[in-house]
């Protein structure tokens, strides 16, 4: 189910999809003439609105709005989606059905609804799905599933190469020398139990310790997915985009994803000075300050996507 309304920015149109009892905000960026292709942007792990801002965390990188508008300027029709959560514009319609959103696989169903909305509105090819961070894992599962034949290419935007708890461990290791409590906490959550009492007193695990049980269940469902294996099952051409100053998903992850693709059609676009949201970032900027940058995302990423899309063949969906 979807609805449309005029957007606040010229060339943009608001819409929404309802999946498993939750109405999710979406926004189109439409070119003035015929579209050169259609792009779905799938958001990452945190509670983000359609622009890629995080109201509950007071972070406003607006990376999805920047990328959508930059791609629109290059002739693409783009649909970007919010991720359900506080301040994102999502609305619970049926609480019983909404409980299924605790399972990561429901994120794939949400992305599939966005893809259907995009294809119903835009008839242009190629159709590209571009997932950011955790959203890159979603698009891998989407492109390797029942909708595979409707997708012409996949863009992994700063996608992780390891399960989510391993990504978190890597992030925390850069700031905390002792990971003993973190490892105990993760082991308990992976086993389906509560965090140990000491987790609430350790800065590295305090967030996990105060998270509700449904949050732990969601993380367990994400953690079961191997991102490298998921992307290796994608038969469409893949573009891996990575910032060299990404402190959330370091550049080594892109190399692991590329290696996992073997001989499948894959290109990489690495930008040495860009962070997780594709902001030009000074060297050695602390991770939290990097995440808080509100400058415009570098248009070089949109250029790379547009150039790669131009190189896709007329029937790029399978590489057997």
C-alpha positions as CSV (number, residue, x, y, z in Angstrom):
1,X,0.0,0.0,0.0
2,X,1.3,3.4,-0.9
3,X,0.3,7.1,-1.0
4,X,1.7,10.2,-2.7
5,X,1.9,13.9,-1.9
6,X,3.8,16.9,-3.0
7,X,7.3,17.3,-1.5
8,X,8.8,20.4,0.0
9,X,11.6,20.6,-2.6
10,X,11.0,21.1,-6.3
11,X,11.3,17.8,-8.2
12,X,10.5,15.8,-5.0
13,X,7.4,13.9,-4.1
14,X,6.5,12.4,-0.7
15,X,5.1,8.9,-0.6
16,X,4.8,6.0,1.9
17,X,4.5,2.2,2.1
18,X,2.9,0.2,4.7
19,X,4.6,-3.1,5.6
20,X,3.7,-5.4,8.5
21,X,1.6,-2.9,10.3
22,X,4.0,0.1,10.0
23,X,3.6,3.1,7.6
24,X,7.1,4.1,6.4
25,X,7.9,7.5,4.9
26,X,9.5,7.6,1.4
27,X,10.5,10.4,-1.0
28,X,11.0,10.6,-4.7
29,X,13.5,12.8,-6.5
30,X,12.4,13.0,-10.1
31,X,14.3,14.4,-13.0
32,X,12.8,17.1,-15.3
33,X,12.8,14.8,-18.4
34,X,12.9,11.1,-19.0
35,X,14.8,9.2,-16.4
36,X,18.2,7.6,-17.2
37,X,17.4,4.9,-14.7
38,X,15.7,4.3,-11.3
39,X,17.5,4.1,-8.0
40,X,16.2,2.8,-4.6
41,X,18.2,4.0,-1.6
42,X,17.9,1.6,1.4
43,X,18.9,3.2,4.7
44,X,21.3,1.8,7.3
45,X,21.0,0.6,10.9
46,X,20.0,3.6,12.9
47,X,16.6,5.5,13.1
48,X,16.8,7.7,10.0
49,X,14.3,9.9,8.3
50,X,14.0,10.0,4.5
51,X,16.8,12.5,4.2
52,X,19.2,10.3,6.2
53,X,19.1,12.4,9.4
54,X,18.8,10.8,12.9
55,X,16.5,13.0,15.0
56,X,16.7,10.8,18.1
57,X,20.5,11.1,18.1
58,X,20.6,14.8,17.0
59,X,22.7,13.8,14.0
60,X,21.9,15.4,10.6
61,X,24.3,14.2,7.9
62,X,21.4,14.3,5.3
63,X,23.4,11.8,3.2
64,X,20.4,10.2,1.5
65,X,18.9,13.5,0.5
66,X,22.3,14.7,-0.9
67,X,22.8,11.5,-2.9
68,X,19.2,11.4,-4.2
69,X,19.4,15.1,-5.4
70,X,22.8,14.6,-6.9
71,X,21.6,11.5,-8.8
72,X,18.5,13.5,-9.9
73,X,20.8,16.1,-11.4
74,X,22.4,13.4,-13.4
75,X,19.0,12.3,-14.8
76,X,18.0,9.5,-12.4
77,X,14.7,9.0,-10.7
78,X,15.5,8.1,-7.0
79,X,13.3,6.8,-4.2
80,X,14.8,7.1,-0.7
81,X,13.2,5.5,2.4
82,X,13.2,6.2,6.1
83,X,14.0,3.5,8.6
84,X,11.3,2.9,11.3
85,X,11.9,4.4,14.7
86,X,11.3,7.6,16.7
87,X,11.4,10.9,14.8
88,X,11.6,9.2,11.4
89,X,8.0,9.8,10.3
90,X,7.1,6.1,10.6
91,X,3.7,5.3,12.1
92,X,2.5,2.0,13.7
93,X,-0.9,1.1,12.2
94,X,-1.2,-2.4,13.7
95,X,0.9,-3.2,16.8
96,X,0.5,-6.9,16.5
97,X,1.8,-7.0,12.9
98,X,4.5,-4.5,13.7
99,X,6.1,-6.9,16.1
100,X,7.6,-8.7,13.0
101,X,9.9,-5.7,12.5
102,X,12.1,-7.2,15.3
103,X,13.3,-9.7,12.6
104,X,15.9,-8.4,10.2
105,X,14.3,-10.2,7.3
106,X,11.3,-7.8,7.6
107,X,13.8,-5.1,6.4
108,X,14.1,-7.0,3.2
109,X,10.3,-7.0,2.9
110,X,10.3,-3.2,3.5
111,X,12.9,-2.7,0.8
112,X,10.9,-4.9,-1.6
113,X,7.9,-2.7,-1.0
114,X,10.0,0.4,-1.8
115,X,11.2,-1.4,-5.0
116,X,7.6,-2.1,-6.0
117,X,6.7,1.6,-5.4
118,X,9.7,2.8,-7.5
119,X,8.9,0.4,-10.4
120,X,5.2,1.3,-10.3
121,X,6.0,5.0,-10.6
122,X,9.1,4.8,-12.9
123,X,9.3,2.6,-15.9
124,X,13.0,3.4,-16.7
125,X,15.8,0.9,-16.7
126,X,18.3,0.1,-15.4
127,X,16.8,-0.4,-11.9
128,X,19.5,0.0,-9.2
129,X,19.2,-0.8,-5.5
130,X,21.7,1.1,-3.3
131,X,22.0,0.1,0.3
132,X,23.9,2.1,2.9
133,X,25.8,0.4,5.7
134,X,23.4,-2.2,7.2
135,X,21.2,-1.4,4.2
136,X,23.8,-2.9,2.0
137,X,23.2,-6.2,3.6
138,X,19.4,-5.7,3.0
139,X,20.0,-5.0,-0.7
140,X,22.2,-8.1,-1.1
141,X,19.4,-10.3,0.3
142,X,16.8,-8.4,-1.9
143,X,18.8,-8.8,-5.1
144,X,19.5,-12.4,-4.4
145,X,15.8,-13.3,-3.7
146,X,12.5,-13.4,-5.5
147,X,12.8,-9.9,-6.9
148,X,16.2,-10.6,-8.5
149,X,14.9,-10.4,-12.1
150,X,13.6,-6.9,-11.6
151,X,17.0,-5.5,-10.4
152,X,19.7,-4.6,-12.8
153,X,22.5,-3.7,-10.5
154,X,23.4,-3.4,-6.8
155,X,25.4,-0.6,-5.1
156,X,27.0,-1.4,-1.7
157,X,27.4,2.0,0.1
158,X,29.9,1.4,2.9
159,X,28.6,-2.1,3.5
160,X,30.0,-4.2,6.3
161,X,31.8,-7.5,5.6
162,X,31.3,-9.1,9.0
163,X,28.2,-9.7,11.2
164,X,26.9,-6.8,13.2
165,X,28.4,-7.8,16.6
166,X,31.8,-8.1,15.0
167,X,31.4,-4.7,13.4
168,X,30.6,-3.3,16.8
169,X,33.6,-5.0,18.4
170,X,35.8,-3.4,15.8
171,X,34.4,0.0,16.4
172,X,34.8,-0.3,20.2
173,X,38.3,-1.7,19.9
174,X,39.4,1.6,18.4
175,X,38.4,3.4,21.6
176,X,38.6,0.9,24.4
177,X,41.6,-1.4,25.1
178,X,39.8,-4.0,27.2
179,X,37.0,-5.8,25.5
180,X,36.4,-8.5,28.1
181,X,33.0,-7.1,29.3
182,X,32.0,-6.5,25.7
183,X,32.7,-10.1,24.7
184,X,30.8,-11.5,27.7
185,X,27.9,-9.2,26.9
186,X,27.7,-10.2,23.2
187,X,28.0,-13.9,24.1
188,X,25.1,-13.6,26.4
189,X,22.9,-11.7,23.9
190,X,23.9,-14.2,21.1
191,X,22.8,-17.0,23.4
192,X,19.4,-15.3,23.9
193,X,20.0,-14.2,27.5
194,X,20.2,-10.8,29.2
195,X,23.5,-8.9,29.4
196,X,25.6,-9.5,32.5
197,X,25.1,-7.0,35.4
198,X,28.6,-5.6,34.8
199,X,27.6,-4.5,31.3
200,X,25.7,-1.5,32.6
201,X,28.8,-0.2,34.3
202,X,31.1,-0.5,31.3
203,X,31.0,2.5,28.8
204,X,31.6,0.0,26.0
205,X,28.5,-2.0,26.7
206,X,26.2,0.5,28.5
207,X,24.1,1.0,25.4
208,X,23.7,-2.7,24.9
209,X,22.8,-3.2,28.6
210,X,20.0,-0.7,28.5
211,X,18.6,-1.8,25.2
212,X,15.2,-3.5,25.4
213,X,14.9,-7.3,24.8
214,X,13.4,-6.6,21.4
215,X,16.5,-4.7,20.4
216,X,18.6,-7.6,21.3
217,X,16.4,-9.9,19.3
218,X,16.8,-7.6,16.3
219,X,20.6,-7.6,16.6
220,X,20.6,-11.4,16.9
221,X,18.7,-11.6,13.6
222,X,21.1,-9.2,11.9
223,X,24.1,-11.1,13.3
224,X,23.0,-14.3,11.7
225,X,23.6,-12.9,8.2
226,X,27.1,-13.2,6.7
227,X,27.4,-10.1,4.5
228,X,30.2,-11.5,2.3
229,X,28.1,-14.7,1.6
230,X,25.0,-12.6,0.9
231,X,26.8,-10.4,-1.6
232,X,28.4,-13.4,-3.2
233,X,25.0,-14.7,-4.1
234,X,24.1,-11.6,-6.1
235,X,24.4,-12.3,-9.8
236,X,23.8,-8.8,-10.9
237,X,26.7,-6.4,-11.4
238,X,27.8,-4.8,-8.1
239,X,29.5,-1.5,-7.3
240,X,31.2,-1.3,-3.9
241,X,31.5,2.3,-2.7
242,X,33.8,3.1,0.3
243,X,35.2,6.1,2.1
244,X,38.8,5.9,3.2
245,X,38.0,7.8,6.5
246,X,35.0,5.8,7.4
247,X,35.3,5.1,11.2
248,X,32.0,3.1,11.3
249,X,32.8,0.5,8.5
250,X,36.5,0.8,7.8
251,X,37.9,0.4,4.2
252,X,39.1,-3.1,4.8
253,X,35.5,-4.3,4.7
254,X,35.2,-3.2,1.0
255,X,38.2,-5.4,0.2
256,X,36.7,-8.4,1.9
257,X,33.4,-7.9,0.0
258,X,35.2,-7.6,-3.3
259,X,37.2,-10.8,-2.6
260,X,34.0,-12.6,-1.8
261,X,32.6,-11.8,-5.2
262,X,35.3,-13.8,-7.0
263,X,34.8,-13.5,-10.7
264,X,31.3,-12.0,-10.6
265,X,30.9,-8.6,-12.2
266,X,32.1,-6.1,-9.6
267,X,33.7,-2.7,-9.5
268,X,35.0,-0.6,-6.6
269,X,34.9,3.1,-6.0
270,X,37.1,4.2,-3.1
271,X,37.3,7.8,-1.9
272,X,40.3,8.3,0.4
273,X,39.1,11.4,2.2
274,X,35.4,10.6,2.7
275,X,33.7,9.3,5.8
276,X,30.7,7.0,6.4
277,X,28.3,9.6,5.1
278,X,30.6,10.7,2.2
279,X,31.7,14.0,3.8
280,X,35.2,15.2,3.1
281,X,36.8,14.6,6.5
282,X,40.0,15.9,8.0
283,X,42.5,13.2,9.0
284,X,42.4,11.8,12.5
285,X,39.0,13.4,13.3
286,X,37.5,11.6,16.3
287,X,34.7,9.1,15.2
288,X,31.9,11.0,16.9
289,X,32.9,14.3,15.4
290,X,33.1,12.7,12.0
291,X,29.5,11.3,12.4
292,X,28.3,14.8,13.3
293,X,29.5,16.6,10.2
294,X,26.7,18.4,8.3
295,X,28.5,19.5,5.2
296,X,27.2,18.3,1.8
297,X,28.1,14.8,0.9
298,X,30.6,14.7,-1.9
299,X,29.0,14.5,-5.4
300,X,31.9,12.2,-6.5
301,X,29.9,9.3,-5.2
302,X,26.9,10.1,-7.4
303,X,29.3,10.5,-10.3
304,X,30.7,7.1,-9.7
305,X,27.3,5.5,-9.6
306,X,26.2,7.3,-12.7
307,X,29.3,6.3,-14.6
308,X,29.0,2.7,-13.5
309,X,25.4,2.5,-14.5
310,X,26.3,3.8,-17.9
311,X,28.5,0.8,-18.3
312,X,25.9,-1.8,-17.5
313,X,24.9,-3.9,-20.5
314,X,21.4,-4.1,-21.9
315,X,20.7,-7.3,-19.9
316,X,23.1,-7.2,-16.9
317,X,21.0,-9.1,-14.4
318,X,22.7,-12.5,-14.6
319,X,26.3,-13.5,-14.8
320,X,26.3,-17.3,-15.2
